[in-house]
Amino acid sequence: EEAVVIKARFGDRLDGWLEAALPFLFRRPINPNMLTVVGTLISVGAGVAFATGRFGLGAVLILVGGVFDLVDGVIARHHGIATAFGAFLDSTLDRLADMAMLLGVMLHYAALGEAGTVLLGGVAMIASVLTSYAKARAEQFLPSFEGGFLERGERLTILGLGAVSGYMLVALWILAVAGTATVAYRFGIAYRELARLESAQKLGDHTG
């Protein structure tokens, strides 16, 4: 999701920027699925860092994992080896990484006995997963489906900023509230667009 959103915003310029910044990655074909897995492991490492209270390290690992998440798709397109399974793997492991990072934060606050903050992290995690799941399900019926306040890139940025600034509680509130609002917004968009699609299909059946 993160790579798709950034790609949509910056277009083909993103590929050129990454090739110029990291030319050694494009000299030989590299299995993009391997990069996806490595990036996920780094993101899971961020979750471990959060769980042990090393928030600064966790923020750095979020950044590194995000770079891998961008590069895998660019390499696949550069060498013409993009596959449907690669897209499936990338999207699925993104969910694993998201949950691992927030779980790490929740474990940290659980060890401190801060049950309210753990609950807040749980709400943020649920909203994160539902935001992506709603998009995936809607796109089974609609050609495109966007909208909401927090995409994956924004969520990771907020989590990372919360970690390095010392305002993790504020970051969790933003993720929980804006994430829940994004889920509600996407439900509304899905209801409207799917109803419109069904009406168009019924109209086509009658006229046909």
Accessible surface in RSA format (square Angstrom, percent):
REM  Atomic radii and reference values for relative SASA: ProtOr
REM  Chains: A
REM  Algorithm: Lee & Richards
REM  Probe-radius: 1.40
REM  Slices: 20
REM RES _ NUM      All-atoms   Total-Side   Main-Chain    Non-polar    All polar
REM                ABS   REL    ABS   REL    ABS   REL    ABS   REL    ABS   REL
RES GLU A   1    15.17   8.7   6.10   4.6   9.07  21.6   9.65  18.7   5.52   4.5
RES GLU A   2    14.95   8.6  14.89  11.3   0.07   0.2   0.10   0.2  14.85  12.1
RES ALA A   3    18.09  16.6  16.93  26.1   1.15   2.6  17.32  24.4   0.77   2.0
RES VAL A   4    84.74  55.8  80.83  73.2   3.91   9.4  83.88  72.9   0.86   2.3
RES VAL A   5    13.48   8.9  11.00  10.0   2.47   6.0  13.46  11.7   0.02   0.0
RES ILE A   6    35.50  20.2  35.50  26.4   0.00   0.0  35.50  25.6   0.00   0.0
RES LYS A   7    46.46  22.7  45.34  27.8   1.12   2.7  43.18  38.9   3.28   3.5
RES ALA A   8    82.47  75.8  44.81  69.2  37.65  85.6  55.59  78.3  26.88  71.2
RES ARG A   9   141.59  59.5 112.28  57.2  29.32  69.8  46.45  63.5  95.15  57.7
RES PHE A  10    80.76  40.4  78.19  48.4   2.57   6.7  79.43  48.2   1.33   3.8
RES GLY A  11    30.89  38.1   0.00   N/A  30.89  38.1  29.97  82.2   0.92   2.1
RES ASP A  12   118.28  82.9 105.71 105.2  12.58  29.7  37.15  87.4  81.14  80.9
RES ARG A  13   142.10  59.7 134.09  68.4   8.01  19.1  64.30  87.9  77.80  47.2
RES LEU A  14    12.49   7.0  12.49   8.9   0.00   0.0  12.49   8.8   0.00   0.0
RES ASP A  15    24.27  17.0  24.27  24.2   0.00   0.0  10.12  23.8  14.15  14.1
RES GLY A  16    40.19  49.6   0.00   N/A  40.19  49.6  33.86  92.9   6.32  14.2
RES TRP A  17   126.21  50.6 121.04  58.6   5.17  12.1  99.17  52.9  27.04  43.9
RES LEU A  18    22.55  12.6  22.51  16.1   0.04   0.1  22.55  15.8   0.00   0.0
RES GLU A  19    55.12  31.6  50.17  38.0   4.95  11.8  11.86  22.9  43.26  35.3
RES ALA A  20    83.22  76.5  50.94  78.6  32.28  73.4  62.65  88.2  20.57  54.5
RES ALA A  21    71.99  66.2  41.41  63.9  30.58  69.6  52.22  73.5  19.78  52.4
RES LEU A  22    43.10  24.0  43.10  30.8   0.00   0.0  43.10  30.3   0.00   0.0
RES PRO A  23    63.17  46.0  59.33  54.1   3.84  14.0  61.38  50.7   1.80  11.2
RES PHE A  24   117.37  58.7 103.31  64.0  14.07  36.6 103.31  62.6  14.07  40.3
RES LEU A  25    32.92  18.3  32.91  23.5   0.01   0.0  32.92  23.1   0.00   0.0
RES PHE A  26    16.85   8.4   9.10   5.6   7.76  20.2   9.47   5.7   7.38  21.1
RES ARG A  27   181.66  76.3 146.74  74.8  34.92  83.2  63.12  86.3 118.54  71.8
RES ARG A  28   188.04  79.0 187.11  95.4   0.93   2.2  57.84  79.1 130.20  78.9
RES PRO A  29   100.39  73.2  77.69  70.8  22.70  82.5  77.94  64.3  22.45 139.5
RES ILE A  30    39.68  22.6  35.67  26.6   4.00   9.7  39.68  28.6   0.00   0.0
RES ASN A  31    87.45  60.3  74.47  72.0  12.98  31.3  25.82  62.1  61.63  59.6
RES PRO A  32    17.39  12.7  17.29  15.8   0.10   0.4  17.39  14.4   0.00   0.0
RES ASN A  33    37.47  25.8  37.26  36.0   0.21   0.5  10.37  25.0  27.11  26.2
RES MET A  34   100.56  52.1  94.24  62.4   6.32  15.1  60.13  51.1  40.43  53.6
RES LEU A  35    12.11   6.7  12.11   8.7   0.00   0.0  12.11   8.5   0.00   0.0
RES THR A  36    10.41   7.4   6.66   6.8   3.75   8.9   5.00   6.7   5.41   8.2
RES VAL A  37    63.00  41.5  62.98  57.0   0.02   0.0  62.98  54.7   0.02   0.1
RES VAL A  38    53.15  35.0  53.15  48.1   0.00   0.0  53.15  46.2   0.00   0.0
RES GLY A  39     4.82   5.9   0.00   N/A   4.82   5.9   4.71  12.9   0.11   0.3
RES THR A  40    12.07   8.6   8.89   9.0   3.18   7.6   6.05   8.1   6.03   9.1
RES LEU A  41   115.09  64.1 106.54  76.2   8.55  21.5 106.78  75.0   8.31  22.4
RES ILE A  42    35.27  20.1  29.94  22.3   5.34  12.9  35.23  25.4   0.04   0.1
RES SER A  43     8.01   6.8   8.01  10.7   0.00   0.0   0.00   0.0   8.01  11.2
RES VAL A  44    46.20  30.4  45.69  41.4   0.50   1.2  45.69  39.7   0.50   1.4
RES GLY A  45    23.57  29.1   0.00   N/A  23.57  29.1  20.83  57.2   2.73   6.1
RES ALA A  46     0.00   0.0   0.00   0.0   0.00   0.0   0.00   0.0   0.00   0.0
RES GLY A  47     2.86   3.5   0.00   N/A   2.86   3.5   2.67   7.3   0.18   0.4
RES VAL A  48    82.89  54.5  79.74  72.2   3.15   7.6  82.18  71.4   0.71   1.9
RES ALA A  49     1.37   1.3   0.91   1.4   0.47   1.1   1.18   1.7   0.20   0.5
RES PHE A  50     0.00   0.0   0.00   0.0   0.00   0.0   0.00   0.0   0.00   0.0
RES ALA A  51    29.96  27.5  15.07  23.3  14.89  33.9  15.07  21.2  14.89  39.4
RES THR A  52    82.95  59.0  50.44  51.1  32.52  77.5  59.90  80.5  23.05  34.8
RES GLY A  53    35.48  43.8   0.00   N/A  35.48  43.8   9.04  24.8  26.44  59.2
RES ARG A  54   130.19  54.7 123.48  62.9   6.71  16.0  60.57  82.8  69.62  42.2
RES PHE A  55    31.51  15.8  29.24  18.1   2.27   5.9  29.24  17.7   2.27   6.5
RES GLY A  56    40.48  49.9   0.00   N/A  40.48  49.9  30.64  84.1   9.84  22.0
RES LEU A  57    79.54  44.3  69.89  50.0   9.66  24.3  73.32  51.5   6.22  16.7
RES GLY A  58     0.00   0.0   0.00   N/A   0.00   0.0   0.00   0.0   0.00   0.0
RES ALA A  59    11.77  10.8   5.96   9.2   5.81  13.2   6.31   8.9   5.47  14.5
RES VAL A  60    83.77  55.1  81.56  73.8   2.20   5.3  83.69  72.7   0.08   0.2
RES LEU A  61    40.25  22.4  40.25  28.8   0.00   0.0  40.25  28.3   0.00   0.0
RES ILE A  62    13.20   7.5  10.69   8.0   2.51   6.1  11.30   8.1   1.90   5.2
RES LEU A  63   124.95  69.6 119.91  85.8   5.05  12.7 124.52  87.4   0.44   1.2
RES VAL A  64    55.35  36.4  54.28  49.1   1.08   2.6  55.35  48.1   0.00   0.0
RES GLY A  65     3.20   4.0   0.00   N/A   3.20   4.0   0.69   1.9   2.51   5.6
RES GLY A  66    10.68  13.2   0.00   N/A  10.68  13.2   9.52  26.1   1.15   2.6
RES VAL A  67    59.39  39.1  58.38  52.9   1.01   2.4  58.64  51.0   0.75   2.0
RES PHE A  68    51.23  25.6  50.50  31.3   0.73   1.9  51.23  31.1   0.00   0.0
RES ASP A  69    11.74   8.2   8.90   8.9   2.84   6.7   8.92  21.0   2.82   2.8
RES LEU A  70    29.08  16.2  27.24  19.5   1.83   4.6  27.24  19.1   1.83   4.9
RES VAL A  71     3.50   2.3   3.50   3.2   0.00   0.0   3.50   3.0   0.00   0.0
RES ASP A  72     6.69   4.7   6.39   6.4   0.31   0.7   4.01   9.4   2.69   2.7
RES GLY A  73    21.92  27.0   0.00   N/A  21.92  27.0  21.62  59.3   0.30   0.7
RES VAL A  74     0.39   0.3   0.25   0.2   0.13   0.3   0.25   0.2   0.13   0.4
RES ILE A  75     0.00   0.0   0.00   0.0   0.00   0.0   0.00   0.0   0.00   0.0
RES ALA A  76     7.59   7.0   7.59  11.7   0.00   0.0   7.59  10.7   0.00   0.0
RES ARG A  77   105.44  44.3  81.96  41.8  23.48  55.9  56.33  77.0  49.10  29.8
RES HIS A  78    84.75  46.3  50.75  35.3  34.00  87.0  38.66  39.8  46.09  53.6
RES HIS A  79    49.19  26.9  21.81  15.2  27.38  70.0  16.77  17.3  32.42  37.7
RES GLY A  80    66.89  82.5   0.00   N/A  66.89  82.5  34.60  95.0  32.29  72.3
RES ILE A  81    67.35  38.3  55.93  41.7  11.42  27.5  61.97  44.6   5.38  14.6
RES ALA A  82    67.94  62.5  40.42  62.4  27.52  62.6  42.46  59.8  25.48  67.5
RES THR A  83    79.75  56.7  61.43  62.3  18.32  43.7  66.85  89.8  12.90  19.5
RES ALA A  84    91.50  84.1  69.75 107.6  21.74  49.5  78.20 110.1  13.29  35.2
RES PHE A  85   116.79  58.4 109.50  67.8   7.29  19.0 113.81  69.0   2.98   8.5
RES GLY A  86    13.45  16.6   0.00   N/A  13.45  16.6  10.52  28.9   2.93   6.6
RES ALA A  87    67.84  62.4  52.66  81.3  15.18  34.5  61.40  86.5   6.44  17.0
RES PHE A  88   126.72  63.4 118.50  73.4   8.22  21.4 125.89  76.3   0.83   2.4
RES LEU A  89    28.64  16.0  28.64  20.5   0.00   0.0  28.64  20.1   0.00   0.0
RES ASP A  90    23.28  16.3  23.24  23.1   0.04   0.1   9.69  22.8  13.59  13.6
RES SER A  91    48.95  41.4  48.73  65.0   0.23   0.5  24.07  51.2  24.89  34.9
RES THR A  92    63.18  44.9  58.24  59.0   4.94  11.8  53.83  72.3   9.34  14.1
RES LEU A  93    29.86  16.6  29.86  21.4   0.01   0.0  29.86  21.0   0.01   0.0
RES ASP A  94     7.69   5.4   7.42   7.4   0.26   0.6   0.26   0.6   7.42   7.4
RES ARG A  95    34.46  14.5  34.46  17.6   0.00   0.0  30.12  41.2   4.34   2.6
RES LEU A  96    83.86  46.7  83.24  59.6   0.61   1.5  83.45  58.6   0.41   1.1
RES ALA A  97     2.75   2.5   2.75   4.2   0.00   0.0   2.75   3.9   0.00   0.0
RES ASP A  98     7.36   5.2   4.94   4.9   2.42   5.7   6.41  15.1   0.95   0.9
RES MET A  99    71.92  37.2  71.59  47.4   0.33   0.8  46.95  39.9  24.97  33.1
RES ALA A 100    18.56  17.1  10.62  16.4   7.94  18.1  15.06  21.2   3.50   9.3
RES MET A 101     1.53   0.8   1.53   1.0   0.00   0.0   1.52   1.3   0.01   0.0
RES LEU A 102     9.86   5.5   9.85   7.0   0.01   0.0   9.85   6.9   0.01   0.0
RES LEU A 103    85.76  47.8  85.76  61.4   0.00   0.0  85.76  60.2   0.00   0.0
RES GLY A 104     2.73   3.4   0.00   N/A   2.73   3.4   2.43   6.7   0.30   0.7
RES VAL A 105     0.24   0.2   0.24   0.2   0.00   0.0   0.24   0.2   0.00   0.0
RES MET A 106    31.44  16.3  30.51  20.2   0.93   2.2  31.44  26.7   0.00   0.0
RES LEU A 107    94.42  52.6  89.78  64.2   4.64  11.7  89.92  63.2   4.50  12.1
RES HIS A 108    35.83  19.6  35.37  24.6   0.46   1.2  19.52  20.1  16.31  19.0
RES TYR A 109    25.51  11.9  25.51  14.5   0.00   0.0  12.75   9.6  12.77  15.7
RES ALA A 110    53.33  49.0  33.05  51.0  20.28  46.1  36.64  51.6  16.69  44.2
RES ALA A 111    90.34  83.1  47.14  72.7  43.19  98.3  59.49  83.8  30.85  81.7
RES LEU A 112   104.83  58.4  74.31  53.2  30.52  76.7  79.78  56.0  25.05  67.4
RES GLY A 113    63.52  78.3   0.00   N/A  63.52  78.3  34.34  94.2  29.18  65.4
RES GLU A 114    74.66  42.9  67.98  51.4   6.69  15.9  31.58  61.1  43.08  35.2
RES ALA A 115    79.33  72.9  67.15 103.6  12.18  27.7  72.20 101.7   7.13  18.9
RES GLY A 116    55.00  67.8   0.00   N/A  55.00  67.8  39.72 109.0  15.28  34.2
RES THR A 117    15.05  10.7  11.06  11.2   3.98   9.5   1.19   1.6  13.86  20.9
RES VAL A 118    35.67  23.5  35.35  32.0   0.31   0.8  35.36  30.7   0.31   0.8
RES LEU A 119   126.81  70.6 121.43  86.9   5.38  13.5 126.57  88.9   0.25   0.7
RES LEU A 120    17.34   9.7  15.32  11.0   2.02   5.1  17.12  12.0   0.21   0.6
RES GLY A 121     0.08   0.1   0.00   N/A   0.08   0.1   0.08   0.2   0.00   0.0
RES GLY A 122    13.84  17.1   0.00   N/A  13.84  17.1  13.68  37.5   0.16   0.4
RES VAL A 123    58.24  38.3  56.96  51.6   1.29   3.1  57.39  49.9   0.85   2.3
RES ALA A 124     2.22   2.0   0.00   0.0   2.22   5.1   0.00   0.0   2.22   5.9
RES MET A 125    32.28  16.7  32.28  21.4   0.00   0.0   5.80   4.9  26.48  35.1
RES ILE A 126   107.14  61.0 103.94  77.4   3.19   7.7 107.04  77.1   0.10   0.3
RES ALA A 127     4.30   4.0   2.12   3.3   2.18   5.0   4.07   5.7   0.23   0.6
RES SER A 128     3.87   3.3   3.11   4.2   0.76   1.8   2.35   5.0   1.52   2.1
RES VAL A 129    43.03  28.3  42.91  38.8   0.12   0.3  43.03  37.4   0.00   0.0
RES LEU A 130    70.02  39.0  69.86  50.0   0.16   0.4  69.86  49.1   0.16   0.4
RES THR A 131     1.01   0.7   1.01   1.0   0.00   0.0   0.00   0.0   1.01   1.5
RES SER A 132     8.41   7.1   4.38   5.9   4.03   9.3   4.82  10.3   3.59   5.0
RES TYR A 133   126.30  59.0 122.88  69.9   3.41   8.9  93.07  69.9  33.22  41.0
RES ALA A 134    17.89  16.4   8.90  13.7   8.98  20.4  15.34  21.6   2.54   6.7
RES LYS A 135    19.41   9.5  19.41  11.9   0.00   0.0  18.07  16.3   1.34   1.4
RES ALA A 136    55.81  51.3  44.31  68.4  11.50  26.2  49.91  70.3   5.90  15.6
RES ARG A 137   106.63  44.8 106.39  54.2   0.24   0.6  26.50  36.2  80.12  48.6
RES ALA A 138     5.03   4.6   1.49   2.3   3.53   8.0   4.55   6.4   0.47   1.3
RES GLU A 139    71.52  41.1  50.66  38.3  20.86  49.7  15.33  29.7  56.19  45.9
RES GLN A 140   119.38  66.8  81.40  59.5  37.98  90.4  32.80  69.8  86.57  65.7
RES PHE A 141   112.53  56.3  90.15  55.8  22.38  58.2  98.08  59.5  14.45  41.4
RES LEU A 142    16.09   9.0  11.79   8.4   4.31  10.8  13.19   9.3   2.91   7.8
RES PRO A 143   138.64 101.0  95.64  87.2  42.99 156.3 109.22  90.2  29.42 182.8
RES SER A 144    78.08  66.0  65.15  86.9  12.92  29.8  33.03  70.3  45.05  63.1
RES PHE A 145     4.79   2.4   1.51   0.9   3.28   8.5   4.79   2.9   0.00   0.0
RES GLU A 146    92.50  53.1  75.96  57.5  16.54  39.4  54.96 106.3  37.54  30.7
RES GLY A 147    22.61  27.9   0.00   N/A  22.61  27.9  20.85  57.2   1.76   3.9
RES GLY A 148    35.27  43.5   0.00   N/A  35.27  43.5   3.49   9.6  31.78  71.2
RES PHE A 149   126.31  63.2 102.65  63.6  23.66  61.6 108.75  65.9  17.56  50.3
RES LEU A 150    11.01   6.1  10.53   7.5   0.48   1.2  10.72   7.5   0.28   0.8
RES GLU A 151    16.77   9.6  16.74  12.7   0.03   0.1   8.72  16.9   8.05   6.6
RES ARG A 152     5.75   2.4   5.75   2.9   0.00   0.0   0.00   0.0   5.75   3.5
RES GLY A 153    16.51  20.4   0.00   N/A  16.51  20.4  14.89  40.9   1.61   3.6
RES GLU A 154    47.74  27.4  44.20  33.4   3.54   8.4  36.17  70.0  11.58   9.5
RES ARG A 155    15.49   6.5  14.51   7.4   0.98   2.3  12.83  17.5   2.66   1.6
RES LEU A 156    16.80   9.4  16.20  11.6   0.60   1.5  16.33  11.5   0.47   1.3
RES THR A 157    78.37  55.7  68.62  69.6   9.75  23.2  51.69  69.4  26.68  40.3
RES ILE A 158    31.99  18.2  30.34  22.6   1.66   4.0  31.33  22.6   0.66   1.8
RES LEU A 159     4.92   2.7   4.92   3.5   0.00   0.0   4.92   3.5   0.00   0.0
RES GLY A 160    10.83  13.4   0.00   N/A  10.83  13.4  10.52  28.9   0.31   0.7
RES LEU A 161   107.19  59.7 106.35  76.1   0.84   2.1 106.54  74.8   0.65   1.8
RES GLY A 162     4.00   4.9   0.00   N/A   4.00   4.9   3.28   9.0   0.73   1.6
RES ALA A 163     6.66   6.1   0.00   0.0   6.66  15.2   0.00   0.0   6.66  17.6
RES VAL A 164    93.08  61.2  58.24  52.7  34.84  83.9  62.09  54.0  30.99  84.0
RES SER A 165    61.91  52.3  32.07  42.8  29.84  68.7  38.62  82.2  23.29  32.6
RES GLY A 166    64.75  79.9   0.00   N/A  64.75  79.9  33.03  90.6  31.73  71.1
RES TYR A 167   145.24  67.8 141.51  80.5   3.72   9.7  96.09  72.2  49.14  60.6
RES MET A 168     3.36   1.7   2.30   1.5   1.06   2.5   2.30   2.0   1.06   1.4
RES LEU A 169    87.18  48.6  85.68  61.3   1.50   3.8  85.68  60.2   1.50   4.0
RES VAL A 170    77.39  50.9  76.21  69.0   1.18   2.8  77.39  67.2   0.00   0.0
RES ALA A 171     3.99   3.7   2.24   3.5   1.75   4.0   3.62   5.1   0.38   1.0
RES LEU A 172     0.42   0.2   0.42   0.3   0.00   0.0   0.42   0.3   0.00   0.0
RES TRP A 173   138.14  55.4 137.63  66.6   0.50   1.2 124.77  66.5  13.37  21.7
RES ILE A 174    75.44  42.9  70.70  52.7   4.74  11.4  75.38  54.3   0.06   0.2
RES LEU A 175     7.23   4.0   5.69   4.1   1.55   3.9   5.69   4.0   1.55   4.2
RES ALA A 176     4.00   3.7   3.21   4.9   0.80   1.8   3.46   4.9   0.54   1.4
RES VAL A 177    92.24  60.7  86.13  78.0   6.11  14.7  90.36  78.5   1.88   5.1
RES ALA A 178    22.40  20.6  18.91  29.2   3.49   7.9  22.25  31.3   0.15   0.4
RES GLY A 179     1.46   1.8   0.00   N/A   1.46   1.8   1.46   4.0   0.00   0.0
RES THR A 180    70.26  50.0  68.87  69.8   1.39   3.3  64.13  86.1   6.12   9.3
RES ALA A 181    38.63  35.5  29.23  45.1   9.40  21.4  36.14  50.9   2.49   6.6
RES THR A 182     0.19   0.1   0.19   0.2   0.00   0.0   0.19   0.2   0.00   0.0
RES VAL A 183    15.95  10.5  15.95  14.4   0.00   0.0  15.95  13.9   0.00   0.0
RES ALA A 184    64.71  59.5  49.51  76.4  15.20  34.6  56.10  79.0   8.61  22.8
RES TYR A 185   101.50  47.4  91.59  52.1   9.91  25.8  62.87  47.2  38.63  47.6
RES ARG A 186     0.82   0.3   0.63   0.3   0.19   0.4   0.25   0.3   0.57   0.3
RES PHE A 187   125.40  62.7 119.43  74.0   5.97  15.5 121.54  73.7   3.85  11.0
RES GLY A 188    41.25  50.9   0.00   N/A  41.25  50.9  35.80  98.2   5.46  12.2
RES ILE A 189    25.99  14.8  25.41  18.9   0.57   1.4  25.58  18.4   0.41   1.1
RES ALA A 190    19.75  18.2  19.75  30.5   0.00   0.0  19.75  27.8   0.00   0.0
RES TYR A 191   172.00  80.3 163.79  93.2   8.21  21.4 123.04  92.5  48.96  60.4
RES ARG A 192   123.03  51.7 117.67  60.0   5.36  12.8  53.24  72.8  69.80  42.3
RES GLU A 193    37.15  21.3  35.70  27.0   1.45   3.5  12.04  23.3  25.11  20.5
RES LEU A 194    48.75  27.2  48.72  34.9   0.03   0.1  48.73  34.2   0.03   0.1
RES ALA A 195    44.03  40.5  38.29  59.1   5.75  13.1  41.84  58.9   2.20   5.8
RES ARG A 196   141.56  59.4 133.89  68.3   7.67  18.3  60.90  83.2  80.66  48.9
RES LEU A 197    57.79  32.2  54.16  38.7   3.62   9.1  57.52  40.4   0.26   0.7
RES GLU A 198    97.42  55.9  96.64  73.1   0.78   1.8  25.27  48.9  72.15  58.9
RES SER A 199    69.36  58.6  61.48  82.0   7.88  18.2  33.86  72.1  35.50  49.7
RES ALA A 200    58.45  53.7  44.90  69.3  13.55  30.8  50.25  70.8   8.20  21.7
RES GLN A 201   102.65  57.4  93.59  68.4   9.06  21.6  39.20  83.4  63.46  48.1
RES LYS A 202   131.81  64.3 130.81  80.3   1.00   2.4  77.33  69.6  54.49  58.0
RES LEU A 203   116.99  65.2 114.51  81.9   2.48   6.2 116.37  81.7   0.62   1.7
RES GLY A 204    38.18  47.1   0.00   N/A  38.18  47.1  30.71  84.3   7.47  16.7
RES ASP A 205   113.65  79.6  89.97  89.5  23.69  56.0  30.75  72.4  82.91  82.7
RES HIS A 206   158.11  86.4 124.92  86.8  33.20  84.9  85.42  88.0  72.69  84.6
RES THR A 207   108.30  77.0  69.21  70.2  39.09  93.2  63.68  85.5  44.63  67.5
RES GLY A 208    97.50 120.2   0.00   N/A  97.50 120.2  50.19 137.7  47.30 105.9
END  Absolute sums over single chains surface
CHAIN  1 A    11050.3       8995.5       2054.8       7959.6       3090.7
END  Absolute sums over all chains
TOTAL         11050.3       8995.5       2054.8       7959.6       3090.7
